Amino acid sequence: MTAPRDKLERPVVVVTGMGIMTSLGAGKADNWAKLVAGESGIRTITRFPVDGLKTTMAGTVDFVSVDPFSSTGLSERMAELVTEEALAQAGIGAKADFPGPLFLAVAPVEVEWPQRRELGRAVGAPDFTYDDLLRISGGGKYSAYHHRFMFGSVAAYLAETFGTKGSPISLSTACASGATSIQLGVEAIRRGETDAALCVATDGTVNPEALVRFSLLSALSTQNDPPQAASRPFSKNRDGFVMAEGAGALVLESYEAATARGAKILGVIAGCGELTDSFHRTRSSPDGKPIIGCMNKTLADAGMTPDQIDHINAHGTATPENDKMEFNTTSAVFGELAQKIPVTSNKSMVGHTISAAGAVEAIFSLLTLEHQRIPPTINYETPDPTILFNVVGNKARDARVTAVMSNSFGFGGQNASLILTREPA
Amino acid sequence: MTDTASKPGQTEVWITGIGLATSLGEGLDANWAALSEKRINVDEERFAPYIVHPLMPVSFDSQIPKKGDQRQMEAWQRIGTYAAGLALDSAGIKGNKDILSKIDMVVAAGGGERDLNVDTGVLTAEAKGANAPGFLNERLMSDLRPTLFLAQLSNLLAGNIAIVHGLGGTSRTFMGEEVAGADAARIALARIASGESDIALVGGSHNGERKDLLVLYEFGDFNLKDKFAPVWARKDHAGFALGSAGAFLVLESKAHAQARGAKPFARLTSVVADLARRKQPGDMAATLEQLWAKLPRREGKGAIISGATGAEPATSEEHDFLKGHADFPVRSTGTMFGHTMETQFPLGIALAALSISRGALFPPNDSTGTEIEMQGAPTQIVVVGAGHWRGEGMALVEAVG
């Protein structure tokens, strides 16, 4: 039995339900089996033509149908499915009556090309201006598109479907969004505002413009053939991240509330931390201080020391800069332990699920704790000699894992870390 | 329902800085003067038949000294970064590395402006028969500015504020139209009241002078057309006029403010928010009534600053709610500033704090009798923010007692 309060006298926050979807498949069982088998979900894109693109592969979720299709619609549907899985596991509340707030990490929403093209065709002339598009937008014909492309639309749908309480928060902290959604839930429970929180993160934005945007920033891998080998975290020949889709949902509860209703406890969110980097829009401060500070804040929040962390679920995007920076900053915090603690990057297999990544990887971390087995970092054939992590390369590894640090770093100087532990005996 | 009221034993939270850049002007004096003189800045020509409240031009250099930084942003980010700088100045912490290195930021943001030439170019080429499979890809690869993405990303408003003003604490961006502004204030207040945070920068910014936004809201027939009227007088000619504005607040624990000798404009006592289902007439008004009941109002003169948009049926529902609280004189930010979406709620809190600190509510500007004169100084102002489609928020701003 663990105490209902942590070292800082706050309610202990536990996880009682999880749902996940990635390019590997739907659900925890399928994802975990493929993850520890070292399977890749990255494939050549078939959703739209890839002619003229430098990067032609991604970790798309193609087995979920959405009609009419939009990235926001796919994000919404995936979020709904993973939430159903998490709630079924948690067995909390009643149907459409979740007893707490929703914190949703979701990609920024905007009108997309299929809808813009529909508008262009509706003008019915070969030459027109933006004003002509504006002129035909009203009258109710496209009212569904207003609702679809409101930033708050996905959260509103989930809140109504699952009966979460209060105003649902839609948030973006770029690639750290998933971790931030968990952090907001943890804080709400620690403050005593609620006994439970639903934290969901979703991203279904593999579309032509999103791909072009990251491509123009030289952030994506262009090692298209074979696609399964494109994402190479910590390798010498890594050349960027692979865009991917996915979603994760976690039911958080206070330990007291969870045990009072006899819920099975899947793990503890022992610590959360975040720290802003004001150096550059897309690059980390060269001295790594904000990331170092983020990891240190997270350790302090958990009341733990580096030697108590026995696995790191790395951000590990496979961009040249990230992986190097992550090793250097981890070394600054963990000292020589940075070369001993087993480190893995789930992105080698599922790609970078952007807004969802923090939650997806937190769930994989909790599954690692449950199974006492660390999923591999695949495509680890040519280690970068300057990155001296103890990488769990290519094959899953059995290990005694009691506490995992999961890191997320994003554009706009967003850094967030989580520490996840098992329920102490 | 989620709510953030300071509970007994919790830290009192003060508003110690306000930054405003709006269609009425820059800074507190210019905005106050325009409100007092009932001046409204609307442009009925540039986007005719649509009406917008354009930003009163500002010299961005004074808050964003590097041209390189300005070039990396689109207008909505420049407006916000500018207003954030004004708020830090107002709080007396601009350049104060000790404080800025730990300040927590919660920003309410929409998204970035599209390159209309690129969009129109693709669509007209397709209308003329361009239909190769990779046509869109090739045009986007060659025509999009590489850094435009960063000017569009929601969380890059916060990112730019951090870079330009040197903020190094935490940074969270909330999206979701109007109620995102209420939720930003709600979470920042909760964190300070509970001791998780000492000081926070909260706010948002919006560029209403955008055809891509007009298209989005035109989908739902939400845009005000042809003729301007105060929000309460639009029932038969409904809609909102988009407005450009940046509004930021520095929220601070009383102890933190006192330790550095900072003076409060007002106290932010409570922020509450909810999501009415809005399936039946009266749903939204009922939710507003529930939120109202949660605010710990006291004896003393009160007023309401409403962010009603002018869109229907939300504005009429809010009007019904307001009628039940006629002892609180009402003012509409939508009439004076236009609809600034995520920014409307922080703007409302800013004007509430300003009114309390200046010892008067600004005068009514309304032809329907909804807004009435107020004599004497308000000691408590309720900020109401009901979204044009979804989301309801409310805040209580009080004189520091």
Contacts between the chains, C-beta under 8 A, distances in Angstrom:
chain1	res1	chain2	res2	distance
A	49	B	133	3.5
A	49	B	134	5.4
A	49	B	137	6.8
A	50	B	134	7.4
A	50	B	137	7.1
A	51	B	132	7.1
A	51	B	133	4.9
A	51	B	134	2.6
A	51	B	137	6.2
A	51	B	138	7.5
A	52	B	134	3.6
A	52	B	135	7.9
A	52	B	137	4.0
A	52	B	138	3.8
A	52	B	141	6.1
A	53	B	134	7.4
A	53	B	137	5.0
A	53	B	141	7.1
A	54	B	141	7.7
A	101	B	2	5.2
A	106	B	175	7.3
A	108	B	111	4.7
A	108	B	152	7.5
A	108	B	153	6.3
A	108	B	154	4.3
A	108	B	175	6.6
A	109	B	111	7.1
A	109	B	175	7.4
A	110	B	111	5.6
A	110	B	114	7.7
A	110	B	152	7.8
A	111	B	212	7.4
A	111	B	215	7.1
A	111	B	216	6.1
A	113	B	136	6.5
A	116	B	119	6.4
A	116	B	123	6.8
A	117	B	123	6.7
A	117	B	126	6.7
A	119	B	123	7.7
A	119	B	215	7.5
A	120	B	123	3.4
A	120	B	124	7.5
A	120	B	126	6.4
A	120	B	127	6.1
A	121	B	127	7.3
A	123	B	127	7.2
A	125	B	127	7.0
A	126	B	124	7.0
A	126	B	127	4.9
A	126	B	128	4.9
A	127	B	124	6.1
A	127	B	127	7.6
A	127	B	128	7.9
A	128	B	120	7.5
A	128	B	123	7.6
A	128	B	124	6.2
A	128	B	127	7.2
A	129	B	120	6.3
A	130	B	116	4.8
A	130	B	119	7.1
A	130	B	120	5.1
A	130	B	211	5.3
A	131	B	211	7.3
A	133	B	120	7.7
A	133	B	123	7.5
A	133	B	215	6.0
A	134	B	50	7.9
A	134	B	211	5.8
A	134	B	214	5.6
A	134	B	215	5.3
A	134	B	218	6.2
A	137	B	214	7.9
A	137	B	215	4.8
A	137	B	218	3.8
A	137	B	219	5.6
A	138	B	218	4.4
A	138	B	219	7.4
A	138	B	221	5.1
A	138	B	223	7.6
A	139	B	221	7.0
A	140	B	221	6.5
A	142	B	219	4.2
A	143	B	219	6.0
A	143	B	220	5.3
A	143	B	221	7.3
A	145	B	216	7.9
A	145	B	219	4.6
A	146	B	216	6.6
A	146	B	217	6.9
A	146	B	219	3.9
A	146	B	220	3.4
A	146	B	222	7.3
A	146	B	389	7.4
A	147	B	220	7.4
A	147	B	389	7.1
A	149	B	216	6.1
A	149	B	219	7.8
A	150	B	176	7.7
A	150	B	177	5.9
A	150	B	389	6.2
A	150	B	390	7.2
A	151	B	110	6.3
A	151	B	111	7.3
A	151	B	154	7.7
A	151	B	175	3.9
A	151	B	176	5.0
A	151	B	177	5.9
A	151	B	180	7.2
A	152	B	175	7.0
A	152	B	176	3.2
A	152	B	177	5.3
A	152	B	179	6.8
A	152	B	180	7.1
A	152	B	387	7.6
A	152	B	390	5.7
A	152	B	391	6.2
A	153	B	390	7.9
A	155	B	176	6.2
A	156	B	275	6.3
A	156	B	390	4.9
A	156	B	391	7.8
A	159	B	275	5.4
A	160	B	275	7.7
A	160	B	277	6.4
A	165	B	1	6.3
A	165	B	2	6.6
A	166	B	1	5.0
A	166	B	2	2.9
A	166	B	3	7.6
A	166	B	273	6.6
A	166	B	274	5.7
A	166	B	275	7.2
A	167	B	2	5.8
A	167	B	179	5.6
A	167	B	182	7.1
A	167	B	183	5.6
A	167	B	186	7.6
A	167	B	273	3.5
A	167	B	274	5.5
A	167	B	275	5.4
A	167	B	391	6.4
A	167	B	392	7.6
A	167	B	393	6.9
A	168	B	176	7.8
A	168	B	275	6.2
A	169	B	174	5.8
A	169	B	176	7.3
A	169	B	180	8.0
A	169	B	183	5.2
A	169	B	187	7.4
A	170	B	174	6.6
A	170	B	175	4.6
A	170	B	176	4.3
A	170	B	180	7.1
A	171	B	172	6.2
A	171	B	173	6.3
A	171	B	174	5.4
A	171	B	175	6.8
A	172	B	109	7.9
A	172	B	153	7.7
A	172	B	154	4.8
A	172	B	155	4.8
A	172	B	173	5.0
A	172	B	175	5.9
A	173	B	155	5.6
A	173	B	171	6.8
A	173	B	172	6.1
A	173	B	173	6.2
A	174	B	153	6.9
A	174	B	155	5.1
A	180	B	172	6.1
A	184	B	172	7.7
A	184	B	187	7.2
A	187	B	190	7.9
A	187	B	191	7.0
A	187	B	196	6.6
A	188	B	2	7.9
A	188	B	190	7.9
A	191	B	190	6.1
A	191	B	194	4.7
A	191	B	196	7.5
A	193	B	2	6.8
A	193	B	3	7.9
A	193	B	4	7.8
A	193	B	190	7.1
A	194	B	2	7.7
A	208	B	136	5.5
A	208	B	137	5.5
A	208	B	140	6.4
A	209	B	140	5.8
A	209	B	144	7.9
A	212	B	137	6.7
A	212	B	140	4.3
A	212	B	141	5.5
A	212	B	144	6.3
A	213	B	144	7.1
A	213	B	148	7.9
A	213	B	149	4.0
A	214	B	149	7.7
A	215	B	141	7.0
A	216	B	141	7.2
A	216	B	144	6.2
A	216	B	146	4.1
A	216	B	149	7.1
A	217	B	146	6.1
A	217	B	147	7.9
A	217	B	149	6.6
A	217	B	150	7.9
A	274	B	170	4.7
A	274	B	171	7.5
A	274	B	172	7.9
A	275	B	168	7.2
A	275	B	169	7.5
A	275	B	170	6.7
A	276	B	105	7.2
A	276	B	158	7.8
A	276	B	162	5.0
A	276	B	167	6.2
A	276	B	168	5.6
A	276	B	169	6.2
A	276	B	170	6.1
A	276	B	171	4.3
A	277	B	162	7.6
A	277	B	168	7.7
A	278	B	162	4.0
A	278	B	163	5.1
A	278	B	166	5.6
A	278	B	167	5.9
A	278	B	168	5.6
A	279	B	163	7.4
A	280	B	163	7.1
A	281	B	72	6.4
A	281	B	147	8.0
A	281	B	150	5.1
A	281	B	156	6.4
A	281	B	159	5.7
A	281	B	160	7.5
A	281	B	163	6.9
A	282	B	150	7.0
A	290	B	168	7.0
A	410	B	155	7.5
A	411	B	150	7.1
A	411	B	153	6.6
A	411	B	155	7.4
A	411	B	156	7.0
A	411	B	159	7.1
A	412	B	153	6.8
A	412	B	155	4.6
A	412	B	156	4.9
A	412	B	158	6.4
A	412	B	159	3.0
A	412	B	162	7.7
A	412	B	171	7.3
A	413	B	159	5.5
A	413	B	162	5.5
A	413	B	163	7.3
A	413	B	171	6.9
A	414	B	155	6.4
A	414	B	159	7.7
A	414	B	171	6.3
